[in-house]
Amino acid sequence: MSILAYNGGALVAMKGEKCVAVAADRRFGIQAQTIGLDFQRIFEMTPLIYCGLPGLATDTQTVEERLRFRMKLYELKENRSITPKTFSAMVSNMLYERRFGPYFVEPVIAGLDPNTFEPFVCNMDLIGCINAPNDFVVGGSCSAQLYGMCEALWEPKLKPDELFETVSQALINAFDRDAISGWGAVVHIIEKDKVTTKYLKTRMD
């Protein structure tokens, strides 16, 4: 088993029309043993940028703290809000610094540009190679299933309510096919004036 799948997890980010969604499961386990049902994988970096960190749970927490530190330094130096594109470059840079002893996380970043409110999603591997497509990105131990569901369900220019339905159905049906992720889900819909967070009840087996 890959060390990235040791704690399980599933994460997806999707673009809509002037909105973006990011969703994850809530299980914390050690291989097949489930330990908790309230593990946080998605972190609010700014009101318009959310970062998901699937992978090894200890590194998820370490990377989140170090990213928050670097982001605060950036905002102090620059005296402005960081954009999602700049934030993803910062994450990539941090991971690549540690390429010979990497953090075992594969970040998923979702956000809106603070000036144009254009949606942005990207993911990267554990040494920071950025992939920024026009539709959706996935991460975690059931990414193959997530790709299949997202390819089937995603459409361009989804409104926030449609985007919520699409990302929820994609995530739930993907992690139902994976034994080490699932057990509840959380979905964040980011719009220019608000963020809606919903918790989903799912199969608990």
Disulfide bonds with the S-S distance in Angstrom:
none
